[in-house]
Amino acid sequence: MAFVGLAPRLHCRGLRVRCCSLEGSNDKKAKVEEAIFALRTDLPRQYDAVFSLDFSIFADDVTFDDPWTKIRGKLNYRGMLYTLAAIKAVFFSDAVFDLSSCELAEDDTKIRTRWLTKGRLRLIDREISLSGTDYFHLDDEGQIVRHESLWDS
């Protein structure tokens, strides 16, 4: 793979996790716990071009939206993440993705994460950073049907 060796350093310091207190079936609880574990494990590595996320936690028709992008479907979601990995590898040096929390939100319908990503732009040798909160909305069976990304800056 062309991007080997250019992957960013990854951090997951002081990660806070709140696990399931869900009402309902044990099957849904197990799926939500699996999703929390997968996100906690995979998100810090999402920009690593040689790493593949566990896409089994996402519904086939998953949607993604952030301030710039709206995507539908697991294949398009995967493509967006690979594109981000390529952009990071080519344009950024010393990139870091820091996941500070990954927990079931109070209403038990979504998983909330807090994160900070920063890196140094290669062309102008300037550090930029972006922080935010992501919500992974769950269906009745515990699969992620929507990834909503909100940026602080």
C-alpha positions as CSV (number, residue, x, y, z in Angstrom):
1,M,0.0,0.0,0.0
2,A,1.4,3.4,-1.0
3,F,0.6,5.1,2.3
4,V,2.5,2.7,4.6
5,G,4.8,4.7,6.8
6,L,2.8,7.9,6.4
7,A,0.1,6.9,8.8
8,P,-0.5,9.3,11.6
9,R,0.3,8.7,15.2
10,L,-2.8,7.7,17.1
11,H,-3.8,8.5,20.7
12,C,-6.6,7.3,23.0
13,R,-5.6,8.9,26.3
14,G,-7.9,9.0,29.3
15,L,-10.7,7.5,27.4
16,R,-14.0,7.6,29.2
17,V,-16.5,4.8,28.5
18,R,-20.1,4.3,29.7
19,C,-21.5,1.0,28.8
20,C,-25.0,-0.2,28.3
21,S,-27.8,0.3,30.8
22,L,-30.3,-0.3,27.9
23,E,-33.8,-1.5,28.4
24,G,-34.8,-4.3,26.0
25,S,-33.3,-7.4,24.6
26,N,-30.0,-8.9,25.5
27,D,-29.2,-9.1,21.8
28,K,-29.5,-5.3,21.4
29,K,-27.4,-4.7,24.5
30,A,-24.7,-7.0,23.1
31,K,-24.8,-5.2,19.7
32,V,-24.5,-1.8,21.4
33,E,-21.7,-3.0,23.6
34,E,-19.9,-4.4,20.5
35,A,-20.4,-1.1,18.7
36,I,-19.0,0.9,21.6
37,F,-16.0,-1.4,21.8
38,A,-15.4,-1.3,18.0
39,L,-15.7,2.5,17.9
40,R,-13.4,2.9,20.9
41,T,-10.8,0.6,19.2
42,D,-11.2,1.7,15.6
43,L,-11.8,5.5,15.6
44,P,-8.3,6.4,16.8
45,R,-7.0,4.4,13.8
46,Q,-9.5,5.6,11.2
47,Y,-7.0,7.7,9.2
48,D,-4.5,4.9,9.0
49,A,-4.6,3.9,5.3
50,V,-3.7,0.3,6.1
51,F,-6.4,-0.2,8.7
52,S,-9.9,-1.3,8.1
53,L,-12.7,-0.4,10.4
54,D,-15.2,-3.0,11.6
55,F,-18.1,-2.1,9.3
56,S,-20.4,-4.8,10.7
57,I,-21.6,-2.4,13.3
58,F,-23.2,-0.2,10.6
59,A,-26.5,-0.7,8.8
60,D,-26.2,-1.1,5.0
61,D,-28.0,2.2,4.5
62,V,-26.0,4.1,7.1
63,T,-25.9,7.9,6.6
64,F,-23.1,10.2,7.4
65,D,-23.3,14.0,7.8
66,D,-20.9,16.7,8.9
67,P,-20.8,20.4,8.1
68,W,-19.5,19.6,4.6
69,T,-20.6,16.2,3.6
70,K,-23.7,14.0,3.4
71,I,-23.3,10.4,2.4
72,R,-25.7,7.4,2.3
73,G,-24.7,3.7,2.2
74,K,-22.0,1.6,3.7
75,L,-19.9,1.5,0.6
76,N,-19.9,5.3,0.2
77,Y,-19.1,5.6,4.0
78,R,-16.1,3.3,3.6
79,G,-15.0,5.3,0.5
80,M,-15.2,8.6,2.4
81,L,-13.0,7.2,5.2
82,Y,-10.4,5.9,2.7
83,T,-10.4,9.3,1.0
84,L,-9.8,11.0,4.4
85,A,-6.9,8.6,5.1
86,A,-5.3,9.4,1.7
87,I,-5.7,13.2,2.3
88,K,-4.2,12.9,5.7
89,A,-1.3,10.8,4.4
90,V,-0.5,13.2,1.5
91,F,-1.1,16.6,3.0
92,F,-0.4,16.2,6.8
93,S,2.6,15.2,8.8
94,D,2.6,14.2,12.5
95,A,-1.2,13.9,12.5
96,V,-3.0,12.8,15.7
97,F,-6.5,11.6,16.3
98,D,-7.3,11.7,20.1
99,L,-10.5,10.0,21.2
100,S,-11.3,11.4,24.6
101,S,-14.7,9.7,25.2
102,C,-17.0,7.0,23.8
103,E,-20.2,6.4,25.7
104,L,-23.8,5.6,25.4
105,A,-25.7,8.9,25.5
106,E,-28.2,9.5,28.2
107,D,-31.3,8.7,26.0
108,D,-29.8,5.3,25.0
109,T,-30.5,5.9,21.3
110,K,-27.0,6.9,20.3
111,I,-23.3,6.6,21.1
112,R,-21.5,9.9,21.7
113,T,-17.8,10.4,21.1
114,R,-15.6,13.4,21.8
115,W,-12.4,13.8,19.8
116,L,-9.6,16.1,18.8
117,T,-7.6,15.8,15.5
118,K,-4.6,17.8,14.7
119,G,-1.7,17.8,12.3
120,R,0.9,19.8,10.5
121,L,0.2,20.8,6.9
122,R,3.2,19.7,4.8
123,L,3.1,22.5,2.3
124,I,3.0,25.5,4.6
125,D,4.4,23.8,7.8
126,R,1.4,25.0,9.9
127,E,-0.4,23.1,12.6
128,I,-4.2,23.0,12.4
129,S,-6.6,21.3,14.8
130,L,-10.3,20.4,14.8
131,S,-12.4,19.1,17.7
132,G,-15.9,17.9,17.9
133,T,-18.6,15.5,19.0
134,D,-19.8,12.6,16.9
135,Y,-23.1,10.9,17.5
136,F,-23.7,7.3,16.2
137,H,-27.4,6.9,16.1
138,L,-28.7,3.3,16.8
139,D,-31.7,1.5,15.4
140,D,-34.0,-0.8,17.4
141,E,-31.6,-3.7,16.9
142,G,-28.4,-1.8,18.0
143,Q,-26.9,-1.2,14.6
144,I,-25.6,2.3,13.7
145,V,-27.9,3.9,11.1
146,R,-26.5,7.4,11.2
147,H,-23.1,9.0,12.0
148,E,-23.5,12.7,12.8
149,S,-20.3,14.7,13.2
150,L,-20.4,18.1,14.8
151,W,-17.3,20.3,14.8
152,D,-16.4,22.8,17.6
153,S,-14.2,25.0,15.4
